[in-house]
């Protein structure tokens, strides 16, 4: 069905946002307990693309503590108080100097990841002109939306993780991944509408 194929292609292009890496002032990591975020950020840092990394995240809004998936719990044993602490520990193990990592430990939602990251940088007198944003693949569009609103003067390159089990090609054929992408599509509208309205200077919606 060509019409359905085109619809799937359009959704994929929208949700799975991805840019080529660019030299940047900072690498910003949208928090999660997924170790692939740390590995991707460390890879970009080691490539000399940015002098520092800011990782944001406490733990999920629906949780009361950091919960790792079984794969990461086995691979990275230990106790980590926040997503930022967990991801930072992995980045250090991948050769990123501790002094190059900034940690924001309070955010529990994507919007807070972006806002709290900006506030932390402002407190240190840092105003990035360019930034690399690292997120999970299906989270890329929503993360970019919130970070671009929070950093209106910053040019972003979105460089998501490379998850071989969840890709732009696999999601239409996997029920769980299909559901995840559909939820992200809905959140890109209903969670960001007010922030976009304010950013555009539009009156309140009736």
Secondary structure, 3 states (H helix, E strand, C coil): CHHHHHHHHHHHHHHCCCCCCCCCCEEEECCCCCHHHHHHHHHHHHCCCCCCEEEECCCCCCCCCCCCCHHHHHHCCCCCCCHHHHHHHHHHHCCCCHHHEEEECCCCCHHHHHHHHHHHHHHCCCCCCEEEEECCHHHHHHHHHHHHHHCCCCEEEECCCCCCCCCCCCHHHCHHHHHHHHHHHHHHHHCCHHHHHHHHCCCCCC
